[in-house]
Amino acid sequence: MLNTLSAQLHFVRQIQAVDTRDIEPLRAIRDETAEADADREIGLDSEGIRELLQQEEVVGKHFKRIRRRNEEDKNVRDRPCEGWNPLEAAKKRRGRYFVVNSGRGEEEE
């Protein structure tokens, strides 16, 4: 372990000994050229954003909310839950309610 620490400290001393007077500091590890900035820019014409914005609608009076228009979403509310009965998974039931043990002195039946 001491050999590893010694090697790491030797490496740090060698890095600190490098002359960096006329070198501009690195701000980030990425391409910072104007061409790279243009590639990262998001505009209306990039990858169909204009079409996605046209699929939205604004609703609400005070705080306008944007929701996506989707035919599948409109039909979800109208469909029943396809025969799902939540009481089938309950271990204990009383009528049309399920019973939850609170753990205060109740024993399981």
N, C-alpha and C positions, 0 to 999 in steps of 0.2 A: 504494500500500500504506500509506503514511503517512496519507493521507486517511481510509482505512478505520479504521485504529487510532485516529486522533484522534476520529472519530465514535463509536466504541465506548467510548472513555474518557469522552467527553462524556455518553453515555447512562448509564454507571455513576455518574458524579457526580450526574446528575439524580435517579437512583433513590436514591442515598444521602442526598440532601437532603430526601426525603419524611419528614414527622414520623410516627413509628410508636409513640409512647409508650403509648397506650391500646389497642393492637391486639395480640391474642393471636397468637403465632407459628403459622405453618402447619406442621402435623406431616406431612401427606401430601397429595398431589393426588388426592383422592377424596372422596366423600360420607361424612362421619363422623357422620351423624345416627343415632339409634336405629332409625329405619325402614330405613335402608340396611344397618345391621348385621343386622337381622332378615331382609332379603332375601338376604344372603350366607350365612346360617347353613344348614348342612346337617343335616337330621334324617332320621329313619326314614321319614317320610311324603313327603319331597321326591323327586320324579321316580322313584318305584319302587325306592328303595333297599331297602325291606323285602323285595321279591320277589327282588332280586339276592342278598341275604344268605341267603335260604332255599335258593338253588341251590348253596350252598357246603357242603363237607364237611370235617371236621377229621380229619387223619390223622397218624400218628407217635406215638411214645411220649414222648420227652423234649422235643422241640421240635415243637409241633403246627404243622403246615403246612395252609394252607387252599387247596384246589384247587377250581376251578369244575367242576361236573358238566356235561358236554356230550356228547350222543350222538355227535357227529362225532368228538370226541377219542377216545372209546372204540374206534371202528372204525379209526382211523388205524394203530394198531399191528398190527392183524390183516391189513391189506392189503399185498400185495407191492409192490415199487417199479415195477411196470408195465413190465417188460422193460428196465430201465435197466442199461447195461453201462458202468462207468467206464473200462474199458480202451479203449473206442472212441475216446476223445479223446486218448489218450497217443501221443506222437510215437515213442517208443522203448519196446519191450516185451521182456521175457525171460520166456517162459512165461506164467504168470498174474499177473506183476508188471510194473509200469511202472518205467522207469529215469529217474532225475533226474540231470542233469549237475551236478557239484559246481563246475565252473569251474576246477579245478586241472589244467591241462595236457591236459584231455580235448578231443578234437576231435569235432565233430558228424559223424555218418555220413551 
